[in-house]
Amino acid sequence: MNRDPRDVIIRPVVSEKSYAAYDANVYTFVVADDANKIEIRHAVEKIFGVKVTNVNTMKRVGKRKRNRRTGGFAQRSGQKRAIVSLAEGDKIEIFGSM
C-alpha cells in the first residue's frame, strides 16, 4: 500500500506534554486512522529526513458532550496519535528554530 506520506501524517500535536518531550527527541503526531507503525515510520523519515528509532501509537476516543439547549448528547470525533522517537542527533524543526 503506497500512499503519500502527507496522507499518513496529518499534523503535529501542540500541547504542554508533547512540547516537553522535544528535548528527548520524542515527537507526537496525529496520523490517519488506518496507518500502521511501519507506514508512520517511513512517512516521518521521508518528510523530515530523520532516522526513527521507535513508534508508539494510541487511539483516543472522542469525548461525549451534552447539548445545553436540547439536553441531547453527541460524540466528538476520535483520533489516532503516534509518538515517534528519533535517533540521537536528529531533530525536527516543527516551529522553526528552537
FENWO-V657290 format. One record per pair of residues at least 4 apart in sequence whose ideal C-beta (glycine too) atoms are under 8 Angstrom apart, sorted by the first residue. I is the first residue (numbers start at 1). J is the second residue. Records with the same first field share a line. If there is no record, write none. Layout:
# FENWO-V657290
I = J ; J
This chain:
# FENWO-V657290
1 = 39
3 = 7 ; 8 ; 39
4 = 8
5 = 9 ; 42 ; 43 ; 44 ; 46 ; 47
6 = 43 ; 47
7 = 32
8 = 31 ; 32 ; 35 ; 39 ; 40 ; 43
9 = 29 ; 31 ; 40 ; 43 ; 44 ; 47 ; 82
10 = 29 ; 30 ; 31 ; 32
11 = 29 ; 30
12 = 18 ; 27 ; 28 ; 29 ; 30 ; 94
13 = 18 ; 28 ; 29 ; 30 ; 81
14 = 18 ; 19
15 = 19 ; 28
16 = 20
17 = 21
18 = 22 ; 27 ; 28
21 = 26 ; 27 ; 28 ; 83
22 = 26 ; 27 ; 98
24 = 85
25 = 85 ; 86 ; 87 ; 88 ; 90 ; 91
26 = 83 ; 84 ; 85 ; 86
27 = 44 ; 83 ; 84 ; 86 ; 92 ; 94
28 = 81 ; 82 ; 83 ; 84
29 = 40 ; 44 ; 81 ; 82 ; 84
30 = 79 ; 80 ; 81
31 = 35 ; 40 ; 57 ; 80 ; 81 ; 82
32 = 80
33 = 59 ; 79 ; 80
35 = 39 ; 40 ; 43 ; 80 ; 82
36 = 40
37 = 41 ; 55 ; 57 ; 82
38 = 42
39 = 43
40 = 44 ; 55 ; 57 ; 82 ; 84
41 = 45 ; 52 ; 55 ; 84
42 = 46
43 = 47
44 = 48 ; 50 ; 52 ; 84
45 = 49 ; 50 ; 51 ; 52
48 = 92
50 = 86 ; 87 ; 90 ; 91 ; 92
51 = 86 ; 87 ; 90
52 = 84 ; 85 ; 86 ; 87
53 = 85 ; 86 ; 87
54 = 84 ; 85
55 = 82 ; 83 ; 84 ; 85
56 = 82 ; 83
57 = 80 ; 81 ; 82 ; 83
58 = 80 ; 81 ; 83
59 = 78 ; 79 ; 80
60 = 78 ; 79 ; 80 ; 81
61 = 78
62 = 75 ; 76 ; 77 ; 78 ; 79
63 = 75 ; 76
64 = 73 ; 74 ; 75 ; 76
65 = 73 ; 74 ; 75 ; 76
66 = 71 ; 72 ; 73
67 = 71 ; 72 ; 73 ; 74
86 = 90 ; 91 ; 92
93 = 97 ; 98
